[in-house]
């Protein structure tokens, strides 16, 4: 007999508590091997392919694409040791049959050992799969009092008193607030799932129908009357975007930064003409091209060596300032999924070529959504090149729990007094936002002035190379 094992969403690390299903990589009835990726999920940190620690036949999947699941929630069930002729048919009944068979086998005595996984997941071992005893269920299990239906589900007529295929409580509330009966709707989601768009479309149609009826009843005079105010509950005029995934993580971190950190900002204009000439000379000498961001990063690490107070964080519980000997430099990167801050490890030990290569690698991974949680955490200082958006200055929010962030505006030709004469020079605005708990304005000003001096005269860096 087959042993049915339930694979739950594992702890993906870095304190993440939930993940959104982006794409299923297997179907019900597929044969999976140990450590084979079965689903692609999006966490607050990155896109992750989750491998299954069991080998066998998939008997059920829990959650449609786009569903957000908490850590520990069931992802799928796998029949271990099942033969090819005993595979499920793909509907909910087949999944329950497989579950019942596994339960009966487990209840009769010692369950057979399942093949172990070599891929370490938090909460899952690398040896034998855990044995489970299961009771026979006449219906699918419930979560928070609502039926949970494994997918895919065979399409059948919905009974008048049966459950409504809605997952999101927001969808239910939206329908309830507007007096809409969800049983009258046909869902456009997987297996007839009713989505928010379905409810909004139904409300828009109802609103149009009501207006047409009013026009017919009152005649042409109705057209000269003032249009009625749109009710705040009408979904047609309001769009709500859930704060989840990367957007939710950014919101939480920025809110915490603003709440905990008493930040201040200072800024200065600098003549970057010599820095741009130095970069051009480096690239003309052959070899990999050096980026402006890499040169600015090299200047940052040199400045932090002079002003280590800014390479720090504050332990509020212990009321201590924590200073770091190593510089793990974060840099802001805008992607289609939102703002992320990849971290260059040990930036203080890298030269311009190494920094350029690492920036390029992490930027490409950020755009592809393949950054790991380890590549998005652990920074001690952040470099924010917002000049790529065509702006001169900004007062950015510190990347909590760090203590400072250097902002760099666009480098543009401007009138500048150079050697006593007015000339057109390449000018950049630099800003430093810092946690006033870790240092006073003198330290912050000294750091920023040193950065500006290196931008204006890159030869200053030769003293520390």
C-alpha positions as CSV (number, residue, x, y, z in Angstrom):
1,X,0.0,0.0,0.0
2,X,1.1,3.5,-0.7
3,X,2.2,5.8,2.2
4,X,0.9,9.4,1.7
5,X,3.1,12.1,3.1
6,X,2.2,15.7,3.4
7,X,4.8,18.3,2.4
8,X,4.4,21.6,4.2
9,X,5.8,25.0,3.2
10,X,9.2,25.0,4.8
11,X,10.9,27.8,6.7
12,X,12.9,29.4,3.9
13,X,15.1,31.3,6.4
14,X,15.7,34.9,7.4
15,X,12.6,35.0,9.6
16,X,10.2,34.7,6.6
17,X,6.7,33.7,7.7
18,X,4.8,33.4,4.4
19,X,5.2,33.0,0.7
20,X,3.1,33.4,-2.4
21,X,2.7,30.6,-4.9
22,X,3.9,31.9,-8.2
23,X,3.9,28.8,-10.4
24,X,3.3,25.1,-9.8
25,X,6.1,22.9,-11.4
26,X,4.2,19.6,-11.1
27,X,0.6,18.4,-11.6
28,X,-1.5,16.0,-9.7
29,X,-0.5,12.5,-10.9
30,X,3.1,13.5,-11.7
31,X,5.9,11.3,-10.4
32,X,8.5,13.4,-8.5
33,X,12.0,12.5,-7.4
34,X,13.6,13.4,-4.0
35,X,14.7,17.1,-4.1
36,X,12.9,17.8,-7.3
37,X,11.5,21.4,-7.4
38,X,7.7,21.3,-7.2
39,X,6.7,24.9,-6.8
40,X,8.1,28.4,-7.3
41,X,7.2,30.8,-4.5
42,X,7.8,34.5,-3.9
43,X,8.9,35.6,-0.5
44,X,9.5,39.0,0.8
45,X,13.2,38.5,-0.2
46,X,13.3,36.6,-3.5
47,X,11.8,34.0,-5.9
48,X,12.6,30.5,-4.6
49,X,12.0,27.1,-6.1
50,X,11.0,24.7,-3.3
51,X,12.3,21.1,-3.6
52,X,10.2,18.2,-2.3
53,X,12.0,16.0,0.2
54,X,9.9,12.9,-0.8
55,X,9.8,10.8,-3.9
56,X,6.6,9.4,-5.3
57,X,3.3,10.4,-7.0
58,X,1.7,13.8,-6.3
59,X,-1.8,13.1,-5.0
60,X,-3.0,16.7,-4.2
61,X,-1.9,20.3,-4.4
62,X,-3.0,23.0,-1.9
63,X,-3.3,26.5,-3.1
64,X,-3.8,28.1,-6.5
65,X,-1.2,30.3,-8.1
66,X,-1.3,33.7,-6.5
67,X,-2.3,32.3,-3.1
68,X,-0.2,33.4,-0.1
69,X,0.5,30.5,2.4
70,X,2.0,30.7,5.9
71,X,5.1,28.7,6.8
72,X,3.9,25.2,7.9
73,X,0.8,25.2,5.6
74,X,0.4,22.1,3.4
75,X,1.8,22.5,-0.1
76,X,1.1,19.0,-1.5
77,X,0.8,15.3,-0.7
78,X,3.0,12.6,-2.2
79,X,2.2,8.9,-2.3
80,X,5.5,7.1,-1.6
81,X,5.9,3.6,-3.0
82,X,2.7,3.9,-5.1
83,X,2.6,1.8,-8.3
84,X,1.8,3.3,-11.7
85,X,-1.6,1.7,-11.9
86,X,-2.6,3.2,-8.6
87,X,-2.0,6.8,-9.5
88,X,-4.8,9.3,-8.7
89,X,-7.2,10.5,-11.3
90,X,-6.5,14.1,-10.5
91,X,-9.7,15.1,-8.8
92,X,-10.3,15.8,-5.1
93,X,-11.8,12.3,-4.6
94,X,-8.6,10.7,-5.9
95,X,-6.6,12.8,-3.5
96,X,-8.8,11.7,-0.6
97,X,-8.6,8.1,-1.7
98,X,-4.9,8.2,-1.7
99,X,-4.9,9.8,1.7
100,X,-7.2,7.1,3.1
101,X,-5.0,4.3,1.7
102,X,-2.0,5.8,3.3
103,X,-3.8,6.2,6.6
104,X,-5.0,2.6,6.6
105,X,-1.5,1.4,6.0
106,X,-0.1,3.5,8.7
107,X,-2.8,2.5,11.2
108,X,-2.1,-1.2,10.7
109,X,1.4,-1.1,12.1
110,X,4.8,0.3,11.5
111,X,4.9,2.6,8.4
112,X,7.5,1.9,5.8
113,X,10.5,4.2,5.7
114,X,10.5,6.8,2.9
115,X,13.4,7.7,0.8
116,X,15.5,10.5,2.4
117,X,16.2,14.0,1.0
118,X,19.7,15.3,0.5
119,X,18.5,18.9,0.2
120,X,18.3,20.6,3.6
121,X,15.1,22.5,4.3
122,X,14.4,24.0,7.7
123,X,12.0,21.7,9.4
124,X,12.8,18.7,7.1
125,X,15.5,16.2,7.8
126,X,17.9,14.8,5.2
127,X,17.4,11.1,6.2
128,X,14.0,9.4,6.6
129,X,10.8,11.2,5.9
130,X,8.5,11.4,8.9
131,X,5.9,8.8,9.3
132,X,2.3,10.0,9.9
133,X,-0.9,8.4,11.0
134,X,-4.0,9.7,9.3
135,X,-7.7,9.3,10.1
136,X,-10.2,8.5,7.4
137,X,-12.0,11.7,6.4
138,X,-15.3,12.0,4.6
139,X,-14.5,15.5,3.3
140,X,-11.5,17.7,2.7
141,X,-10.0,19.2,5.8
142,X,-10.9,22.7,6.9
143,X,-8.7,25.7,7.6
144,X,-10.2,28.4,9.8
145,X,-13.6,26.9,9.4
146,X,-13.5,27.0,5.6
147,X,-13.2,23.9,3.4
148,X,-9.8,23.5,1.8
149,X,-10.0,21.8,-1.6
150,X,-7.0,20.2,-3.2
151,X,-6.5,21.1,-6.8
152,X,-7.3,20.4,-9.5
153,X,-11.0,19.9,-8.7
154,X,-13.4,18.3,-11.2
155,X,-15.8,21.0,-12.5
156,X,-19.3,20.3,-11.2
157,X,-22.5,22.3,-10.8
158,X,-22.4,24.3,-7.6
159,X,-25.1,23.3,-5.1
160,X,-27.3,26.0,-3.8
161,X,-26.2,25.4,-0.2
162,X,-22.7,24.3,-0.9
163,X,-19.4,26.3,-0.2
164,X,-18.6,29.3,-2.4
165,X,-15.3,29.0,-4.1
166,X,-13.6,32.1,-2.6
167,X,-10.3,32.1,-0.8
168,X,-9.6,35.7,-0.1
169,X,-11.6,37.3,2.8
170,X,-11.2,40.6,1.1
171,X,-13.3,39.3,-1.8
172,X,-16.0,38.2,0.6
173,X,-16.0,41.5,2.4
174,X,-16.2,43.5,-0.8
175,X,-19.2,41.4,-1.9
176,X,-20.8,41.7,1.5
177,X,-20.4,45.5,1.7
178,X,-22.0,45.9,-1.7
179,X,-24.8,43.4,-1.2
180,X,-23.6,41.0,-3.9
181,X,-24.4,37.3,-3.7
182,X,-21.3,35.3,-4.5
183,X,-23.3,32.3,-5.5
184,X,-24.5,34.2,-8.6
185,X,-21.0,34.6,-9.9
186,X,-18.9,32.4,-12.0
187,X,-15.2,32.6,-11.1
188,X,-12.5,33.2,-13.6
189,X,-9.7,31.8,-11.5
190,X,-8.4,28.2,-11.4
191,X,-11.2,25.6,-10.9
192,X,-13.8,28.4,-10.9
193,X,-12.2,30.4,-8.0
194,X,-13.9,33.7,-7.6
195,X,-11.3,36.5,-7.7
196,X,-11.5,40.2,-6.8
197,X,-11.7,41.1,-10.5
198,X,-14.9,39.0,-10.8
199,X,-16.6,40.9,-8.0
200,X,-15.5,44.3,-9.3
201,X,-16.7,43.4,-12.8
202,X,-20.1,42.3,-11.4
203,X,-20.4,45.5,-9.4
204,X,-19.5,47.6,-12.4
205,X,-22.2,45.8,-14.5
206,X,-24.7,46.3,-11.8
207,X,-23.9,50.0,-11.6
208,X,-24.4,50.4,-15.3
209,X,-27.7,48.5,-15.2
210,X,-29.0,50.7,-12.4
211,X,-28.1,53.9,-14.3
212,X,-29.8,52.6,-17.5
213,X,-33.0,51.8,-15.5
214,X,-32.9,55.2,-13.9
215,X,-32.6,56.9,-17.3
216,X,-35.5,54.9,-18.6
217,X,-37.7,55.6,-15.7
218,X,-37.1,59.4,-15.5
219,X,-36.9,60.2,-19.2
220,X,-34.7,62.9,-20.8
221,X,-34.9,65.2,-17.8
222,X,-32.7,62.9,-15.8
223,X,-29.8,63.9,-18.0
224,X,-29.7,67.5,-16.7
225,X,-29.7,66.5,-13.0
226,X,-26.4,66.3,-11.1
227,X,-24.7,62.9,-11.1
228,X,-25.0,61.1,-7.8
229,X,-21.8,60.8,-5.7
230,X,-20.1,57.5,-6.0
231,X,-20.4,55.5,-2.8
232,X,-17.1,54.9,-1.1
233,X,-17.9,51.2,-1.2
234,X,-18.1,51.1,-5.0
235,X,-15.1,49.0,-6.1
236,X,-15.2,50.6,-9.6
237,X,-13.6,53.8,-8.3
238,X,-11.2,52.4,-5.7
239,X,-8.3,50.0,-6.2
240,X,-6.7,48.3,-3.2
241,X,-3.3,46.8,-3.6
242,X,-2.3,44.3,-0.9
243,X,1.0,45.1,0.9
244,X,2.6,41.7,0.5
245,X,5.8,40.1,-1.0
246,X,8.5,42.6,-1.6
247,X,6.2,45.6,-1.4
248,X,5.1,44.5,2.1
249,X,8.6,43.8,3.2
250,X,9.7,47.3,2.0
251,X,6.8,48.9,3.7
252,X,7.6,47.2,7.0
253,X,11.3,48.0,6.9
254,X,10.8,51.7,6.0
255,X,8.1,52.1,8.6
256,X,10.4,50.6,11.2
257,X,13.3,52.8,10.1
258,X,11.2,56.0,10.4
259,X,9.9,54.9,13.8
260,X,13.2,53.9,15.4
261,X,15.9,55.9,13.8
262,X,16.3,59.7,14.4
263,X,17.9,60.4,11.1
264,X,19.5,63.6,9.7
265,X,20.8,64.5,6.2
266,X,23.6,66.6,5.0
267,X,24.7,67.2,1.4
268,X,27.3,68.8,-0.8
269,X,27.9,69.5,-4.5
270,X,31.1,68.1,-5.9
271,X,33.0,68.5,-9.2
272,X,33.1,64.9,-10.7
273,X,35.0,65.9,-13.8
274,X,38.3,64.3,-12.7
275,X,36.5,61.2,-11.5
276,X,35.0,60.7,-14.9
277,X,38.4,61.3,-16.6
278,X,40.0,58.8,-14.3
279,X,37.3,56.2,-15.2
280,X,37.8,56.9,-18.9
281,X,41.6,56.4,-18.5
282,X,41.1,53.1,-16.7
283,X,38.8,51.8,-19.4
284,X,41.1,52.9,-22.2
285,X,43.9,50.8,-20.7
286,X,42.0,47.6,-21.6
287,X,40.5,44.9,-19.5
288,X,37.0,44.8,-18.0
289,X,35.2,48.2,-18.0
290,X,35.0,49.9,-14.6
291,X,31.6,51.3,-13.6
292,X,31.0,54.7,-11.9
293,X,29.2,52.8,-9.1
294,X,32.3,50.7,-8.4
295,X,34.4,53.8,-8.1
296,X,31.9,55.4,-5.7
297,X,31.8,52.1,-3.7
298,X,35.6,52.2,-3.5
299,X,35.4,55.7,-2.2
300,X,32.8,54.7,0.4
301,X,34.9,51.9,1.8
302,X,37.9,54.2,2.1
303,X,35.7,56.8,3.9
304,X,34.3,54.2,6.3
305,X,37.8,53.2,7.2
306,X,38.4,56.8,8.3
307,X,34.9,57.2,10.0
308,X,34.0,53.7,11.3
309,X,31.3,55.2,13.4
310,X,29.0,55.1,10.4
311,X,29.6,51.4,9.7
312,X,27.4,50.4,12.6
313,X,23.9,49.7,13.9
314,X,22.1,50.3,17.2
315,X,21.0,47.5,19.5
316,X,18.0,49.2,21.1
317,X,17.4,46.3,23.5
318,X,20.9,46.5,25.0
319,X,21.3,50.3,24.4
320,X,24.6,49.7,22.6
321,X,26.1,50.9,19.3
322,X,27.4,47.9,17.4
323,X,30.4,48.8,15.1
324,X,31.5,46.4,12.3
325,X,35.0,45.8,11.2
326,X,33.9,44.5,7.8
327,X,32.0,46.5,5.2
328,X,29.1,44.7,3.6
329,X,27.9,47.3,1.1
330,X,24.3,47.3,0.1
331,X,23.2,49.1,-3.1
332,X,19.7,50.1,-4.1
333,X,18.4,48.3,-7.2
334,X,15.0,49.0,-8.8
335,X,13.4,45.9,-10.4
336,X,9.9,45.1,-11.8
337,X,9.1,43.4,-8.5
338,X,10.1,46.5,-6.5
339,X,13.1,48.0,-4.7
340,X,15.6,45.5,-3.4
341,X,19.0,46.1,-1.8
342,X,21.6,43.4,-2.7
343,X,24.7,43.2,-0.5
344,X,28.3,43.1,-1.7
345,X,30.1,41.0,0.9
346,X,33.5,42.3,2.2
347,X,33.4,45.3,-0.1
348,X,36.4,46.8,1.7
349,X,38.6,44.0,0.4
350,X,37.7,44.4,-3.3
351,X,39.2,46.5,-6.0
352,X,37.3,48.4,-8.7
353,X,37.3,45.5,-11.1
354,X,36.0,43.1,-8.4
355,X,33.3,45.6,-7.3
356,X,32.2,46.1,-10.9
357,X,31.8,42.4,-11.5
358,X,29.9,41.8,-8.3
359,X,27.6,44.8,-8.9
360,X,26.8,43.4,-12.4
361,X,26.1,39.9,-11.1
362,X,23.9,41.0,-8.2
363,X,22.0,43.5,-10.5
364,X,21.3,40.8,-13.0
365,X,20.1,38.4,-10.3
366,X,17.9,41.1,-8.9
367,X,16.2,41.7,-12.2
368,X,15.7,38.0,-12.7
369,X,14.3,37.6,-9.2
370,X,16.9,34.9,-8.3
371,X,18.6,36.7,-5.4
372,X,18.9,34.5,-2.3
373,X,17.9,35.7,1.2
374,X,21.6,35.7,2.1
375,X,22.4,38.1,-0.8
376,X,19.7,40.5,0.4
377,X,20.6,40.7,4.1
378,X,23.5,41.5,6.4
379,X,24.4,44.9,5.0
380,X,26.3,47.4,7.2
381,X,26.1,50.5,4.9
382,X,24.1,51.4,1.7
383,X,25.0,53.2,-1.4
384,X,22.0,54.7,-3.2
385,X,22.6,55.9,-6.8
386,X,19.3,57.6,-7.4
387,X,20.9,59.6,-10.2
388,X,19.9,56.9,-12.6
389,X,16.4,58.2,-12.3
390,X,17.5,61.6,-13.5
391,X,17.2,63.4,-10.2
392,X,19.8,65.6,-8.5
393,X,19.1,65.0,-4.8
394,X,17.1,63.0,-2.2
395,X,16.8,62.4,1.5
396,X,16.4,58.6,1.5
397,X,15.2,56.5,4.4
398,X,18.0,54.5,6.1
399,X,18.0,50.8,5.4
400,X,17.2,49.5,8.9
401,X,19.1,48.5,11.0
402,X,22.0,50.2,9.3
403,X,23.2,53.6,10.5
404,X,23.8,55.5,7.3
405,X,23.3,55.8,3.5
406,X,25.2,57.7,0.9
407,X,23.0,59.1,-1.9
408,X,24.4,60.0,-5.3
409,X,22.5,62.2,-7.8
410,X,23.0,62.5,-11.5
411,X,26.3,63.7,-12.9
412,X,25.5,66.6,-15.3
413,X,27.3,69.6,-16.9
414,X,26.9,72.8,-14.8
415,X,28.6,76.1,-14.5
416,X,31.4,75.8,-11.9
417,X,34.2,78.0,-10.7
418,X,37.4,76.0,-11.5
419,X,40.8,77.5,-10.7
420,X,39.3,80.9,-10.4
421,X,37.4,80.9,-13.7
422,X,33.9,80.0,-14.6
423,X,33.8,76.7,-16.5
424,X,31.4,73.9,-17.5
425,X,32.1,71.0,-15.2
426,X,30.6,67.6,-14.5
427,X,28.8,68.2,-11.1
428,X,27.1,65.7,-8.8
429,X,25.2,66.2,-5.6
430,X,26.1,63.9,-2.7
431,X,23.9,63.4,0.4
432,X,24.5,61.4,3.6
433,X,21.5,60.4,5.7
434,X,22.7,59.1,9.1
435,X,21.5,57.9,12.4
436,X,22.1,60.7,14.9
437,X,22.5,58.2,17.7
438,X,25.7,56.7,16.4
439,X,27.5,60.0,15.7
440,X,27.2,63.8,15.7
441,X,27.2,66.1,12.7
442,X,31.0,66.6,12.8
443,X,31.6,62.9,12.0
444,X,28.9,62.9,9.3
445,X,30.2,66.1,7.8
446,X,33.8,64.8,7.8
447,X,32.7,61.6,6.1
448,X,30.8,63.4,3.4
449,X,33.6,65.9,2.8
450,X,36.1,63.1,2.4
451,X,33.9,61.4,-0.2
452,X,33.5,64.7,-2.0
453,X,37.3,65.3,-2.0
454,X,37.9,61.8,-3.5
455,X,35.3,62.5,-6.2
456,X,36.9,65.8,-7.1
457,X,40.5,64.5,-6.8
458,X,40.6,60.7,-7.1
459,X,44.4,60.8,-6.4
460,X,43.4,61.3,-2.8
461,X,42.6,57.5,-2.7
462,X,46.3,56.7,-3.5
463,X,47.1,57.5,0.1
464,X,45.1,54.5,1.3
465,X,45.7,52.0,-1.6
